[in-house]
Amino acid sequence: MSPQTFRVHVDPEKCQGHNRCYSVSPDLFDLDDLGMSSEVGDGLVPTGLAGQARLAVENCPEQAISLAEVTP
């Protein structure tokens, strides 16, 4: 059985710039000049960082982050 692959996404309409996602996982999120977050690249979560992605989802007070399984 192959490991699951996930994609993280930040909804720019909901993000309020709390930066909790970036604090939890700077490898998965970027901040712009105003402190608003976005996913790095295409949002694909590298192997081993799924736990950090889930933690970022759980810690976003605006519920602006989603995590979806990518089907091959």
Secondary structure, 3 states (H helix, E strand, C coil): CCCCEEEEEECCCCCCCCCHHHHHCCCCEEECCCCCEEECCCCEECCCCHHHHHHHHHHCCCCCEEEEEECC
